[in-house]
Amino acid sequence: MPRDVFRFLVVIPHRNGFHVLERTLCHALAACGEDDRVLVVDNASSDGSAIAAVAAVPQVRLLRNSRNLGFAAACNQGGRYAESRYLLFLNSDALIPPNALDVLAGHLEANPQIGQLGLQLVAEDGTCQRSSMPQPDVLTELGFRRRVPRGYRDPVIAAPVGALVGACVCLPSEVFKLLGGWCEDFFFYEEDLDLSRRVISAGFEVVLLPTVSVVHSRGAATSSVRLPAQLESIKSRLAFVKKHFAPWSWLLVPARLLSAVLNASGAIAMLILTLGLKRGVRAKALRSSMTLVWLLSFMRLPWSLSDIGRAQHPIDSVEHRHD
């Protein structure tokens, strides 16, 4: 891709799912003007979906990785790949409306104090999804308080927030470079909280713009890998605490272990009560038990998303371009 200076680079990390990605690309291109570009960073899809989707939507560039590098690393690959004034990081299951890029650019130009800008996430039926949250603290991370307090609501007008959900977030390229991009200590999960925290620490505002809605199929990316995703979320939360609340990070391990014991005990009790006849109960009991075993192994069993990604054979990344 030429290193031209243009308005937006829309970076879409992806792994598996042709129809989901194709829809996202079509919506992204409908929002693009002549000086906007779209780049898919494919994390070693095993179903050929990224190649097929880009072939069907030929205006898009594709960067293929030979193994799953994780969400943050894929975002950084895209963010460092070309010059643009703004970067929009978009989940491969998120559909932006035609006016999204124009509204984002206008709001950022009018408010130079903003370092990260997000849009309102909604389900397919229009129901609002949580798009922001307060920044976590020691008490929330140790389980003594809810991360998202009961009754918390996204702002109804553009307003600063503690953190943005990472399904659709925009940064000026200068802020992205200042921060060094997304933190690759997080393979999947928590990287959005970390990014917002660092944006605020650098003296910028993190703002949710709720007047533009993005349709988000929440959970689509991990629906087929629930246990590895669940284990990865535990690893990421521990990494977040270690990075931002270092003196207290060791307390999270016994807290998680106790929680896993209680979850596994409850799931096994339900399995016995239902005589193992309900598929959902069987699946929950298996996941809960395996989570407990994994924690008792000190997270050494290679069952998480990052373990699976690292186990894949690496080759060089390849760019596919259709003109």
C-alpha positions as CSV (number, residue, x, y, z in Angstrom):
1,M,0.0,0.0,0.0
2,P,1.5,3.4,-0.9
3,R,2.3,5.6,2.0
4,D,0.1,8.4,0.9
5,V,-1.4,10.9,3.4
6,F,-5.2,10.4,3.4
7,R,-8.1,11.0,5.8
8,F,-9.0,7.6,7.3
9,L,-7.5,4.2,7.4
10,V,-10.1,1.7,8.6
11,V,-8.3,-1.3,10.1
12,I,-10.4,-4.5,10.5
13,P,-8.7,-7.4,12.4
14,H,-10.3,-10.6,11.3
15,R,-10.3,-14.3,11.9
16,N,-12.8,-16.7,10.2
17,G,-16.3,-16.0,8.9
18,F,-16.8,-14.9,5.3
19,H,-20.3,-13.5,5.4
20,V,-19.6,-11.6,8.6
21,L,-16.6,-9.9,7.1
22,E,-18.2,-9.3,3.7
23,R,-21.0,-7.3,5.4
24,T,-18.6,-5.3,7.4
25,L,-16.5,-4.4,4.4
26,C,-19.5,-3.4,2.3
27,H,-20.7,-1.0,5.1
28,A,-17.2,0.4,5.6
29,L,-16.7,1.1,1.9
30,A,-20.1,2.8,1.8
31,A,-18.9,5.2,4.5
32,C,-15.6,5.9,2.7
33,G,-14.8,8.9,0.6
34,E,-12.1,9.2,-2.0
35,D,-9.4,9.9,0.6
36,D,-10.3,6.9,2.9
37,R,-8.8,3.4,2.8
38,V,-9.8,0.0,4.3
39,L,-7.3,-2.6,5.4
40,V,-8.2,-6.1,6.7
41,V,-5.5,-7.8,8.9
42,D,-6.3,-11.5,8.8
43,N,-5.1,-13.5,11.8
44,A,-4.5,-16.8,10.0
45,S,-8.1,-17.6,9.1
46,S,-8.5,-21.3,8.6
47,D,-11.6,-21.0,6.3
48,G,-10.2,-18.7,3.5
49,S,-12.8,-16.1,4.5
50,A,-10.5,-13.1,4.3
51,I,-9.2,-13.9,0.8
52,A,-12.7,-14.6,-0.4
53,A,-14.2,-11.5,1.1
54,V,-11.5,-9.2,-0.3
55,A,-12.0,-10.9,-3.7
56,A,-15.7,-10.1,-3.5
57,V,-15.0,-6.5,-2.3
58,P,-11.9,-5.7,-4.4
59,Q,-11.3,-2.1,-3.2
60,V,-10.0,-3.5,0.1
61,R,-6.4,-4.3,1.0
62,L,-5.6,-7.5,2.9
63,L,-2.6,-8.3,5.1
64,R,-2.5,-12.0,6.0
65,N,-0.7,-13.4,9.0
66,S,0.4,-17.0,9.1
67,R,-0.7,-17.3,12.7
68,N,-3.1,-15.7,15.1
69,L,-1.2,-12.7,16.6
70,G,-4.2,-11.4,18.6
71,F,-6.4,-8.4,18.3
72,A,-3.9,-5.7,19.6
73,A,-1.0,-6.9,17.4
74,A,-3.3,-7.0,14.3
75,C,-4.5,-3.5,15.0
76,N,-0.9,-2.3,15.3
77,Q,0.0,-3.9,12.0
78,G,-2.7,-2.0,10.3
79,G,-2.1,1.3,12.2
80,R,1.6,1.3,11.2
81,Y,1.0,0.3,7.7
82,A,0.0,3.6,6.0
83,E,-0.2,7.3,6.7
84,S,-3.6,8.8,7.5
85,R,-4.9,11.6,9.7
86,Y,-7.2,9.3,11.5
87,L,-7.4,5.6,12.3
88,L,-10.6,3.7,12.8
89,F,-10.3,0.3,14.4
90,L,-13.3,-1.8,13.6
91,N,-14.3,-5.3,14.6
92,S,-15.1,-7.6,11.7
93,D,-18.6,-8.0,13.0
94,A,-19.4,-4.3,13.3
95,L,-21.4,-2.4,10.7
96,I,-20.8,1.4,10.4
97,P,-23.4,3.7,8.8
98,P,-22.7,5.7,5.7
99,N,-22.1,9.0,7.6
100,A,-19.8,7.5,10.3
101,L,-16.4,8.7,9.0
102,D,-17.6,12.2,8.1
103,V,-19.1,12.6,11.6
104,L,-16.0,11.2,13.3
105,A,-13.7,13.5,11.3
106,G,-15.8,16.6,12.0
107,H,-16.0,15.9,15.7
108,L,-12.3,15.3,16.0
109,E,-11.4,18.4,14.0
110,A,-13.7,20.5,16.2
111,N,-12.3,19.0,19.4
112,P,-8.5,18.6,19.3
113,Q,-8.5,17.6,23.0
114,I,-10.0,14.2,22.1
115,G,-7.6,11.4,21.8
116,Q,-10.1,8.5,21.4
117,L,-13.6,8.7,20.0
118,G,-16.2,5.9,20.0
119,L,-19.7,5.4,18.6
120,Q,-22.8,3.8,20.1
121,L,-22.9,0.1,19.7
122,V,-26.3,-1.5,19.0
123,A,-27.6,-5.0,18.4
124,E,-29.3,-6.0,15.1
125,D,-32.7,-5.1,16.6
126,G,-31.5,-1.6,17.5
127,T,-31.1,-2.4,21.2
128,C,-28.2,-0.4,22.7
129,Q,-25.2,-2.3,23.8
130,R,-22.8,-1.0,26.5
131,S,-20.2,1.1,24.6
132,S,-18.3,2.6,27.5
133,M,-17.5,2.0,31.1
134,P,-15.6,3.6,34.0
135,Q,-12.0,2.9,34.4
136,P,-11.3,-0.2,36.6
137,D,-9.6,0.2,40.0
138,V,-8.0,-2.2,42.5
139,L,-11.4,-3.0,44.1
140,T,-13.1,-3.9,40.8
141,E,-10.2,-6.1,39.7
142,L,-10.1,-8.0,42.9
143,G,-13.8,-8.7,42.7
144,F,-15.0,-6.5,45.6
145,R,-16.9,-4.2,43.3
146,R,-18.6,-4.4,39.9
147,R,-16.6,-3.1,37.0
148,V,-19.7,-1.6,35.6
149,P,-21.9,-0.3,38.4
150,R,-25.6,-1.2,38.4
151,G,-27.5,1.5,36.7
152,Y,-24.5,2.7,34.6
153,R,-25.6,4.1,31.3
154,D,-23.7,5.3,28.3
155,P,-24.0,9.1,27.9
156,V,-26.8,10.3,25.6
157,I,-24.8,13.2,24.3
158,A,-21.1,13.4,23.3
159,A,-19.2,13.2,26.6
160,P,-16.0,12.0,28.2
161,V,-16.0,8.5,29.6
162,G,-13.5,6.3,31.4
163,A,-13.0,3.7,28.6
164,L,-14.5,2.7,25.3
165,V,-15.5,-0.8,24.2
166,G,-13.0,-1.6,21.4
167,A,-15.4,-2.8,18.7
168,C,-15.3,0.6,17.0
169,V,-12.8,3.2,18.2
170,C,-11.1,6.1,16.4
171,L,-7.8,7.8,17.2
172,P,-5.9,10.6,15.5
173,S,-2.8,9.0,14.0
174,E,-0.6,11.4,16.1
175,V,-2.1,10.1,19.3
176,F,-1.7,6.5,18.1
177,K,2.0,7.1,17.4
178,L,2.5,8.9,20.7
179,L,1.1,6.0,22.6
180,G,3.0,3.4,20.6
181,G,-0.3,1.8,19.5
182,W,-2.2,-0.9,21.3
183,C,-0.4,-2.8,24.0
184,E,0.4,-6.3,22.7
185,D,0.7,-7.7,26.2
186,F,-3.0,-8.3,25.7
187,F,-3.7,-11.0,23.1
188,F,-7.5,-10.6,23.3
189,Y,-9.6,-8.7,25.9
190,E,-8.6,-5.8,28.1
191,E,-6.6,-4.1,25.4
192,D,-9.4,-1.5,24.9
193,L,-9.4,-0.6,28.6
194,D,-5.7,-0.3,28.6
195,L,-5.7,1.9,25.5
196,S,-8.3,4.3,27.0
197,R,-6.4,4.5,30.2
198,R,-3.2,5.4,28.4
199,V,-5.0,8.0,26.2
200,I,-6.3,9.7,29.4
201,S,-2.8,9.5,31.1
202,A,-1.4,11.3,28.0
203,G,-3.7,14.2,28.7
204,F,-6.4,13.6,26.1
205,E,-10.1,12.9,26.5
206,V,-11.8,9.6,25.7
207,V,-15.3,10.5,24.3
208,L,-18.3,8.5,23.3
209,L,-20.4,10.0,20.5
210,P,-23.8,8.3,20.9
211,T,-25.5,10.1,18.0
212,V,-24.1,7.5,15.5
213,S,-25.0,3.9,15.9
214,V,-22.8,0.9,14.9
215,V,-24.5,-2.5,14.6
216,H,-22.4,-5.0,16.5
217,S,-22.9,-8.8,16.6
218,R,-21.4,-9.1,20.0
219,G,-19.7,-12.5,20.7
220,A,-19.6,-13.6,17.1
221,A,-15.8,-13.7,17.0
222,T,-15.6,-16.1,19.9
223,S,-18.8,-18.1,19.7
224,S,-16.9,-21.2,18.3
225,V,-14.0,-21.0,20.9
226,R,-15.8,-20.3,24.1
227,L,-13.4,-22.1,26.5
228,P,-10.2,-20.7,25.0
229,A,-11.8,-17.2,25.0
230,Q,-12.9,-17.6,28.6
231,L,-9.3,-18.6,29.6
232,E,-7.9,-15.8,27.6
233,S,-10.1,-13.3,29.4
234,I,-8.7,-14.5,32.7
235,K,-5.1,-14.1,31.5
236,S,-5.8,-10.6,30.1
237,R,-7.4,-9.5,33.3
238,L,-4.4,-10.7,35.3
239,A,-2.1,-8.8,32.8
240,F,-4.2,-5.7,33.2
241,V,-3.9,-5.8,37.0
242,K,-0.2,-6.6,36.8
243,K,0.4,-3.6,34.5
244,H,-1.7,-1.0,36.3
245,F,-2.0,-2.2,39.9
246,A,1.3,-4.2,40.3
247,P,1.5,-4.4,44.1
248,W,-1.9,-6.1,44.2
249,S,-1.7,-8.4,41.1
250,W,-0.9,-11.5,43.1
251,L,-4.2,-11.3,44.9
252,L,-6.1,-11.9,41.7
253,V,-4.9,-15.4,41.3
254,P,-6.4,-16.9,44.5
255,A,-9.5,-14.8,43.9
256,R,-9.9,-16.3,40.4
257,L,-9.2,-19.8,41.8
258,L,-11.9,-19.5,44.4
259,S,-14.3,-18.2,41.8
260,A,-13.5,-21.2,39.6
261,V,-14.0,-23.7,42.4
262,L,-17.4,-22.2,43.2
263,N,-18.4,-22.1,39.5
264,A,-17.3,-25.7,38.9
265,S,-19.0,-26.9,42.0
266,G,-22.3,-25.2,41.0
267,A,-22.1,-26.5,37.5
268,I,-21.4,-30.1,38.5
269,A,-24.3,-29.9,41.0
270,M,-26.6,-28.8,38.2
271,L,-25.3,-31.6,36.0
272,I,-26.2,-34.1,38.7
273,L,-29.7,-32.6,39.3
274,T,-30.5,-32.7,35.6
275,L,-29.0,-36.2,35.2
276,G,-26.8,-34.8,32.4
277,L,-29.7,-34.6,30.0
278,K,-29.4,-30.9,29.1
279,R,-26.7,-30.0,26.6
280,G,-26.2,-26.5,28.0
281,V,-25.7,-27.7,31.5
282,R,-23.2,-30.4,30.2
283,A,-21.3,-27.8,28.3
284,K,-21.1,-25.4,31.2
285,A,-20.0,-28.1,33.6
286,L,-17.2,-29.1,31.2
287,R,-16.0,-25.5,30.7
288,S,-16.1,-24.7,34.4
289,S,-14.2,-27.9,35.3
290,M,-11.6,-27.3,32.6
291,T,-11.1,-23.7,33.7
292,L,-10.4,-25.0,37.3
293,V,-7.9,-27.5,36.0
294,W,-6.2,-24.8,33.9
295,L,-5.9,-22.5,36.9
296,L,-4.6,-25.3,39.1
297,S,-1.9,-25.9,36.4
298,F,-0.8,-22.3,36.9
299,M,-2.2,-21.5,33.4
300,R,0.5,-23.7,31.8
301,L,-1.9,-25.9,29.9
302,P,-2.0,-24.6,26.3
303,W,-5.7,-24.1,26.1
304,S,-6.2,-20.3,25.8
305,L,-6.5,-18.3,22.6
306,S,-3.0,-17.0,22.8
307,D,-1.5,-20.5,23.3
308,I,-3.4,-21.8,20.3
309,G,-2.2,-18.8,18.2
310,R,1.4,-19.3,19.2
311,A,1.2,-23.0,18.3
312,Q,0.5,-22.3,14.7
313,H,3.5,-22.5,12.3
314,P,4.7,-19.0,11.4
315,I,5.5,-17.8,7.9
316,D,5.9,-14.3,6.5
317,S,2.9,-12.0,6.3
318,V,1.6,-11.4,2.8
319,E,-0.2,-8.4,1.4
320,H,-3.0,-8.9,-1.2
321,R,-4.0,-5.9,-3.2
322,H,-6.8,-5.5,-5.8
323,D,-6.7,-2.4,-8.0
